[in-house]
Every structure is written in C-alpha cells, then in structure tokens.
Amino acid sequence: MVKRPAAPKSLAFQLFRTITLALVGTLICGSVLIYWHAVQRIQTEMRAAIEVGSRIAHNALDDVDEISATRRRLELTVADFDGDRHLRASLIDENGIPVLHSRLQPSRTSVPQWLYRLLAGEPIVVRLELPEAFRKFGSVVLETNARNEVIEVWSDAKIYVLLLAGFCATVLLIVFVALDRALRPLKELTAAFVEIGAGHYERRVEIVGPREFVQLGEGFNAMAERLEEMEIYNRRLHEHLETVQEEERAELARTLHDEMSPLLFSVDVDATTLRHLPVAGNDPEVAKRATAILDAVMKMKLNVKGILGQLRPTGLHALGLANLIENLAAFWGARHPEILINVNVPQRSFGVRMDAAIHNIVREAIANAIRHANPRRIDVNLTVEPGNLLSVEVVDDGAGLKPALSTGYGIIGMQERAALLGGTLGVMDRKDGRGVRVSALLPLDGVREEIDTEAMKTGTLA
C-alpha cells in the first residue's frame, strides 16, 4: 500500500512556526546569558568580599605592640564580621578546632538548594597570616557565603527572564496578527483559485494590501475574465457546431430522400407493370424476374428508410423543446434532489432557432440559480402572450440577485440570445418574495414560416 504524503502546512503556519522557534531560541539564549552574568556577578562579589575582609582583619591585627589582650583581640576581630552579608570569620585553635564563628546577616527569603549550588559554586576559603604574637592562640579563617548574593541575583534574574519572556510573547502576538492581516488576501486568492478550478469562471477578487498582492489580484481577475470569455465562446462554438451538424445531416437526409425515393418508386412501378404485361403470362421467367426486382426495391426502400432514420437530426429536432427542458430539470434534480424544479412548457416547437434560444436561456438561468442563490424551488414557465409574444420565465426562491452576478457574462449571453430574435430579457429580484425572476419576451412573427419550412424539409408537414 502506497503511503500518501502528508498534506503541506499553510504558509501562515510555517511562518508562525519559524518565528516561534526563533523567539524560543532567543529566550533560551537570553536565559543562558542571564545565568552566565549571574554567576560572574556572584564570583566577582565573593572575590571582592574576601579581599576586603582580609584587609580589614589584617588592619585590626597588625598593631601588635599596642595590643595587651591578644586573644581578646582575635575574638573581637572575628566578632567584627557579625552581620556581614558575604563573609563568615572563624577562630581556629592550635588543634584545628573552631572555637568561635561570626554570624552572617540573616536572609529574608530563601532559594532552592539546587539553585544555590548552580549559581554559587564552591566557597572561597582564606586562612589569614597572623603576626607571631597571635599564632599561639590559633588562626582566623575567612569563608565566603553567597546565599544573600544568590537571593539578590535570583530576584534580578527573574525580572530579566520575565521581561524577556514578555517581549517574546508580545512579538509573537504582533507577528500573529500581522501575518493574519498580511496573508488574508492570499487566503481569498487561494479560495478563488479553487473556485476557478471547479469551473466558476465568474469569480472575481478584490485585493487590498501590499503592491504584490494587488498585482496578483489584478492578474487573477484578468485571467478569470479571459477564461469566462473563452468558456462563453466555446459554448457558442459548440452550439453552432451542433446546429451545423444537424443542418448537414438534415440536408443529407433530404437529398437522399429526394433523389432516391423517386428512382425507387419508378423502378417499383416499372417492375409491377412488367409483371402484369401479357408477355409475363407467356414467359414465366419474366414474371419471376419482375417479382425479384420488386423484392429488391422493397429491401432498398427499407434500407433507405433506416439510413434516413439515422440521419435525422438529434437534439432539438429529435427530442423537442419540452423534452429537452424536462431532461435539463431531471439533470439538475438528480444532482440536487433537495431542489424542486417545476416545468410548464407546451408540447410544441417554435422553430429551431427559437427552441435553441429558449433552451439556452432556461439552462443558463437554472444554472445561475443553483450555483449562486441556493434555492429550494425553481419554476420554468413558457406561455404565449397577447401580441404574438412568447413569455419565458425562470423564477427561483433563492438568496436574490448578487451585484457581481447582475453583470456576469451568463446574463449578457442570455440577453444577446433574446436580442438576436428581436426580444428582450430582464433579470431582477422578485417583488413577491425572495429570489430572482428571469423574464424574456420573444416575438413569434415568422415562427410559423420557419416551422412550415422545417417540416417541408424533413417531410413531416401534415
């Protein structure tokens, strides 16, 4: 089984995903820089604290000659570091046992132990070199404690990270809105191309925005207009070709009928006459041959009749206008069973040209209603009005006439067909309810003459 390729993502999704990944990468890089800066700040602060603490302790113990209570001075020196934010001083006796510690400044808040280890690293420990007079009492050790600094740095880092995250979120929101607005014309163009691919060449787009989209929209509209013109031209060419083919078939049928029928009739008469002559009674072979000729003529008549039946024009000539319109209603009804199409057409012909025009007008009106108006019912009525006028009406109960449809080529084509017959055609919203009324008035002057002429050509005139 061949695995179908996954559907490609939309351009907006791909751009948004790319920008999101870039912002997430920026947030990660920014967080790493904030972490690196925090570590550097803590290390710098600890080194500065140990240097300052060492200098203070040395200054306190350097003036040995003026010191009378040596041990007491050591204890006071250690006590001087009480409340320090970063250093803890310890007095270690000669056996290496701590006997006195300074108290660090208490922290108002706390941080997780893992975060403290991640930022603070190992503490800096310095054993002070004391004058000879103090060595017998022990030594002073200074040790950094970065907890307060970590708390302060962590507080600042959270603000930086929140600001960076807020910036990324704001940029992401702005990009999302900008992409949605910028690509909205592209979505409309995509939908329009889908409709064009489905054969709806009347589709037009109104593009606003960047110059490239405007040019693309203008090119699309020009393409759609050209395709619609070509469709109309092809339809008319097809109809003309069908008319020419039917006329050629009818002419060939008339020629065959007019040329062959008299000849066969003549042979038939001669053979019959020959069979009844006195000579046929004296010679049985003559009667036999005359009978064979009559049988051959009968077969030839049947063959010619069959050929004439095959050459009879199809379409309007064969089915008739009423049957064609009913077939048209059945065609659309099979594809849209929810739509009721009611046909009221007399069982008669108005002539080839008139029937063809009526059929095309009804076909275009029904197609427009179904494609654009979403109707529930369509009524087709043909009636002869006073003044020898034929009224053709197609009425639907759909959404009404759209501005873009009112100037479409379909309506123009219907109006041209009516005008070629000396009639008029109007398309308007119904006044008695929802929907559109397509109404044509076609003069019947000359129709009787055309019907008579056609009947005489095909041999069907009573």
C-alpha positions in Angstrom: 0.0 0.0 0.0 1.5 3.3 -1.1 1.6 5.8 1.8 0.0 9.1 0.9 2.2 12.1 1.5 1.1 14.4 4.3 -0.8 17.5 3.4 1.5 20.5 3.3 1.2 23.1 6.0 -0.2 26.5 5.3 2.2 29.4 4.6 0.9 31.2 7.7 1.6 28.2 9.9 5.1 27.7 8.6 6.0 31.4 9.1 4.5 31.4 12.5 6.3 28.2 13.5 9.6 29.6 12.2 9.2 32.8 14.1 8.1 31.0 17.3 11.2 28.7 17.1 13.4 31.8 16.6 11.8 33.5 19.7 12.1 30.4 21.8 15.8 30.2 20.8 16.2 33.8 21.7 14.5 33.2 25.1 16.9 30.2 25.7 20.0 32.2 24.7 18.8 35.1 26.8 18.3 32.8 29.8 21.8 31.4 29.3 23.3 34.9 29.2 21.4 35.9 32.3 22.7 32.8 34.1 26.3 33.5 32.9 26.0 37.1 34.1 24.6 36.0 37.5 27.5 33.5 38.0 30.1 36.1 37.1 28.4 38.7 39.3 28.4 36.3 42.3 32.0 35.3 41.8 33.1 38.9 41.4 31.2 39.8 44.6 32.7 36.9 46.5 36.3 37.8 45.5 35.8 41.4 46.4 34.3 40.4 49.7 37.2 38.1 50.6 39.7 40.8 49.7 38.0 43.5 51.7 37.6 41.1 54.6 41.2 40.0 54.6 42.4 43.7 54.5 40.1 44.6 57.5 41.3 41.6 59.5 45.0 42.4 58.8 44.5 46.1 59.8 42.9 45.0 63.0 45.8 42.7 64.0 48.8 44.5 62.6 49.5 46.8 65.5 50.7 44.1 67.9 52.7 46.5 70.2 49.6 48.3 71.3 47.7 45.1 71.9 47.7 43.9 75.6 45.0 41.2 75.4 46.0 39.2 72.3 43.3 36.5 72.4 40.6 39.1 73.2 41.7 41.0 70.1 41.3 37.8 68.0 37.8 37.3 69.3 36.9 40.9 68.7 38.3 40.7 65.2 36.1 37.7 64.5 33.1 39.4 66.1 33.7 42.4 63.8 32.4 40.2 60.9 29.0 39.7 62.6 26.2 40.8 60.2 28.4 40.6 57.1 26.4 39.6 54.0 29.0 37.5 52.3 31.8 36.5 54.8 31.9 34.3 57.9 35.0 34.6 60.1 36.1 31.7 62.3 38.7 31.4 65.1 40.5 28.1 64.9 42.6 27.0 67.9 46.0 25.4 67.6 44.4 22.0 67.4 42.4 23.0 64.4 39.1 23.1 66.2 36.7 26.0 65.6 36.1 27.9 68.8 34.3 31.0 67.5 32.2 31.9 64.4 30.8 35.2 63.2 27.2 35.4 62.4 26.1 36.1 58.8 23.4 38.6 58.1 20.1 36.7 58.1 18.2 36.2 54.8 14.7 37.4 54.4 14.0 34.9 51.7 15.4 31.6 50.6 16.3 29.9 47.3 16.2 26.2 46.5 19.4 24.3 47.3 19.9 23.2 43.7 19.7 26.8 42.5 22.2 27.9 45.2 24.6 25.2 44.1 24.1 26.1 40.4 24.9 29.8 41.0 27.2 29.9 44.0 29.7 27.2 43.2 32.4 26.3 45.8 33.0 28.9 48.6 36.3 30.8 48.8 38.3 30.0 52.0 41.3 32.1 53.1 43.4 31.5 56.2 44.9 34.7 57.4 48.6 35.0 58.1 48.7 36.4 61.6 51.6 38.1 63.5 53.7 35.8 65.7 52.0 37.1 68.9 48.6 35.7 67.8 49.7 32.3 66.4 49.7 30.6 69.8 46.1 31.3 70.2 45.1 29.9 66.8 44.3 31.4 63.4 41.5 33.3 61.7 39.8 31.8 58.6 37.5 33.7 56.3 34.9 31.8 54.2 32.5 33.3 51.6 28.8 32.5 51.8 27.0 33.6 48.6 23.4 32.9 49.8 22.4 36.5 50.2 24.0 37.4 46.9 22.3 34.4 45.2 18.9 35.6 46.6 19.6 39.1 45.2 20.8 37.8 41.8 17.9 35.4 41.6 15.5 38.2 42.2 17.0 40.3 39.4 17.3 37.3 37.1 13.5 36.5 37.5 12.8 40.1 36.4 15.1 39.8 33.4 13.6 36.5 32.4 10.0 37.7 32.8 10.8 40.8 30.7 12.4 38.7 28.0 9.5 36.2 28.0 7.0 39.1 27.9 9.0 40.6 25.0 8.9 37.3 23.1 5.2 36.8 23.8 4.4 40.4 22.6 6.5 39.9 19.5 4.7 36.6 18.8 1.3 38.2 19.2 2.2 41.1 16.9 3.6 38.7 14.3 0.5 36.5 14.5 -1.8 39.5 14.0 0.4 40.9 11.3 0.7 37.6 9.4 -3.1 37.1 9.6 -3.8 40.5 8.2 -1.0 40.3 5.6 -1.9 36.9 4.3 -5.7 37.4 4.4 -5.7 38.4 0.7 -3.7 35.3 -0.1 -6.4 33.1 1.6 -9.0 34.8 -0.6 -6.9 34.2 -3.7 -6.5 30.6 -2.7 -10.2 30.1 -2.3 -10.8 31.9 -5.6 -8.3 29.6 -7.5 -10.2 26.6 -6.0 -13.5 28.0 -7.5 -11.8 28.7 -10.8 -10.6 25.1 -10.8 -14.2 24.0 -10.3 -15.3 25.9 -13.3 -16.8 29.0 -11.7 -15.1 31.5 -14.0 -17.3 34.4 -12.9 -15.3 34.5 -9.6 -13.5 37.9 -9.0 -11.4 39.1 -6.1 -10.9 42.5 -4.6 -7.4 42.6 -3.3 -6.1 45.3 -1.0 -2.8 45.4 0.8 0.8 45.2 -0.5 1.6 46.0 -4.1 2.5 42.4 -4.9 -0.9 41.1 -3.7 -2.7 43.9 -5.7 -0.8 42.9 -8.8 -1.6 39.2 -8.2 -5.3 40.0 -7.7 -5.4 42.1 -10.9 -3.7 39.2 -12.8 -6.2 36.7 -11.4 -9.2 38.9 -12.3 -7.8 39.3 -15.9 -7.2 35.5 -16.1 -10.8 34.7 -14.8 -12.3 37.2 -17.3 -10.4 35.6 -20.1 -11.4 32.1 -19.1 -15.0 33.2 -18.8 -14.9 34.7 -22.3 -13.3 31.6 -23.6 -16.0 29.4 -21.9 -18.7 31.5 -23.5 -17.0 31.4 -26.9 -16.6 27.6 -26.6 -20.2 27.2 -25.6 -21.4 29.2 -28.5 -19.0 27.5 -30.9 -20.2 24.1 -29.6 -23.9 25.2 -30.1 -23.0 26.5 -33.6 -21.2 23.2 -34.4 -24.2 21.2 -33.3 -26.5 23.4 -35.4 -24.3 23.0 -38.4 -24.0 19.2 -37.9 -27.8 18.9 -37.6 -28.3 21.0 -40.7 -25.8 18.9 -42.7 -27.5 15.7 -41.5 -30.9 17.1 -42.4 -29.6 18.2 -45.8 -28.1 14.8 -46.5 -31.4 13.2 -45.4 -33.4 15.4 -47.7 -31.1 14.8 -50.6 -31.2 11.1 -50.1 -35.0 11.2 -49.8 -35.5 13.5 -52.8 -33.1 11.7 -55.1 -33.5 8.0 -54.1 -37.3 7.9 -53.4 -38.4 8.8 -57.0 -35.9 6.4 -58.5 -37.0 3.5 -56.3 -40.7 4.4 -57.0 -40.0 4.4 -60.7 -38.3 1.0 -60.6 -41.2 -0.3 -58.4 -43.8 0.9 -60.9 -41.9 -0.5 -63.9 -41.4 -3.9 -62.3 -45.1 -4.1 -61.3 -46.1 -3.1 -64.8 -43.7 -5.7 -66.3 -45.2 -8.4 -64.2 -48.7 -7.7 -65.4 -47.9 -7.5 -69.1 -49.2 -10.3 -71.4 -45.6 -11.3 -72.1 -45.2 -12.3 -68.5 -48.1 -14.8 -68.8 -46.4 -16.4 -71.8 -43.0 -16.5 -70.2 -42.9 -17.4 -66.5 -39.3 -16.3 -66.3 -40.3 -12.7 -67.0 -42.8 -12.8 -64.1 -40.2 -14.3 -61.9 -37.6 -11.6 -62.7 -40.1 -8.8 -62.1 -41.0 -10.3 -58.7 -37.3 -10.4 -57.8 -36.9 -6.7 -58.9 -39.9 -5.8 -56.7 -38.4 -7.6 -53.7 -35.0 -5.9 -54.2 -36.8 -2.5 -54.4 -38.6 -3.2 -51.2 -35.4 -4.0 -49.4 -33.7 -0.9 -50.8 -36.7 1.2 -49.6 -36.3 -0.3 -46.1 -32.5 0.4 -46.1 -33.0 4.0 -47.3 -35.6 4.4 -44.6 -33.2 3.1 -42.0 -30.5 5.5 -43.3 -32.9 8.4 -43.2 -33.8 7.5 -39.6 -30.1 7.5 -38.6 -29.5 10.8 -40.4 -32.5 12.6 -38.7 -31.0 15.4 -36.5 -30.7 14.7 -32.8 -31.1 17.3 -30.1 -33.8 19.8 -30.6 -35.1 18.2 -33.8 -35.3 14.8 -32.2 -36.4 15.4 -28.7 -38.4 18.5 -28.9 -38.2 21.6 -26.7 -40.4 20.3 -23.9 -38.5 17.1 -23.6 -35.1 18.9 -23.6 -36.2 21.2 -20.8 -37.6 18.3 -18.8 -34.3 16.4 -19.3 -32.5 19.6 -18.1 -34.6 19.7 -15.0 -34.0 16.0 -14.4 -30.3 16.5 -14.8 -30.2 19.2 -12.1 -32.7 17.4 -9.9 -30.5 14.2 -9.8 -27.6 16.3 -8.6 -29.6 18.5 -6.2 -32.6 16.4 -5.0 -33.4 19.0 -2.4 -34.4 21.5 -5.1 -37.9 21.2 -6.7 -37.8 22.1 -10.4 -41.3 22.6 -11.9 -41.5 22.7 -15.7 -44.6 24.1 -17.5 -43.7 24.0 -21.3 -46.2 23.3 -24.1 -45.6 20.2 -26.2 -44.8 22.1 -29.4 -41.9 23.6 -31.4 -41.4 27.3 -32.0 -38.7 26.7 -34.7 -35.1 25.6 -34.5 -33.7 29.0 -33.7 -36.4 29.9 -31.2 -36.2 26.5 -29.5 -32.4 26.7 -29.3 -32.5 30.2 -27.8 -35.2 29.2 -25.2 -33.3 26.1 -24.2 -30.1 28.0 -23.7 -31.8 30.8 -21.7 -33.5 28.3 -19.4 -30.3 26.3 -19.0 -28.3 29.4 -18.0 -31.0 30.7 -15.7 -31.3 27.4 -13.8 -27.5 27.0 -13.6 -27.1 30.6 -12.2 -29.8 30.0 -9.6 -28.4 26.7 -8.4 -24.8 28.0 -8.3 -25.3 31.3 -6.7 -28.7 31.6 -4.9 -29.1 28.2 -3.0 -32.9 27.9 -3.9 -35.4 25.4 -2.8 -37.7 25.7 -5.8 -37.3 26.8 -9.4 -40.3 27.3 -11.8 -40.0 27.3 -15.6 -42.9 28.7 -17.5 -43.5 29.2 -21.2 -46.7 31.0 -22.3 -47.9 32.8 -25.4 -48.9 36.3 -24.5 -51.2 38.7 -26.4 -49.4 40.5 -29.3 -47.9 37.2 -30.5 -45.2 37.2 -27.9 -43.7 34.2 -26.2 -43.0 34.7 -22.5 -40.2 32.7 -21.0 -39.9 32.9 -17.2 -37.5 31.1 -14.7 -38.3 32.0 -11.1 -36.4 30.8 -8.0 -36.8 31.4 -4.3 -33.1 31.7 -3.5 -30.9 34.4 -1.9 -31.6 37.0 -4.5 -29.5 38.8 -7.1 -25.9 39.5 -6.2 -24.2 42.6 -7.6 -21.3 40.6 -9.1 -23.8 38.3 -10.9 -26.0 41.0 -12.3 -23.3 42.0 -14.8 -22.0 38.4 -15.4 -21.4 37.0 -18.9 -24.1 34.4 -18.4 -26.8 37.2 -18.2 -25.2 39.0 -21.1 -25.3 35.9 -23.2 -29.0 35.4 -22.4 -29.7 39.0 -23.3 -27.8 38.6 -26.6 -29.8 35.5 -27.5 -33.1 37.3 -26.8 -31.9 40.3 -28.8 -30.9 38.2 -31.8 -34.6 37.1 -32.0 -35.8 40.6 -31.6 -36.8 40.1 -28.0 -35.8 41.4 -24.6 -34.7 39.8 -21.4 -34.6 41.1 -17.8 -33.1 39.7 -14.6 -34.4 41.2 -11.3 -35.2 40.4 -7.7 -38.7 39.1 -7.2 -41.2 41.6 -5.7 -43.5 38.9 -4.3 -40.8 37.2 -2.2 -37.2 36.0 -2.0 -35.5 35.0 -5.2 -34.8 36.1 -8.8 -37.0 36.3 -11.8 -35.5 35.8 -15.3 -38.1 37.0 -17.8 -37.8 37.1 -21.6 -40.3 38.2 -24.2 -39.7 36.8 -27.7 -41.7 37.8 -30.8 -43.3 34.9 -32.6 -43.5 36.7 -36.0 -42.0 34.4 -38.6 -42.0 31.4 -36.4 -44.9 29.8 -38.3 -43.0 30.2 -41.5 -39.9 28.7 -40.1 -41.8 25.7 -38.7 -43.5 25.1 -42.0 -40.2 25.3 -43.9 -38.6 22.9 -41.5 -41.5 20.5 -41.8 -41.3 20.5 -45.5 -37.6 19.9 -45.5 -37.9 16.9 -43.2 -41.1 15.6 -44.8 -43.2 15.9 -41.6 -45.7 18.5 -42.6 -49.3 17.2 -42.3 
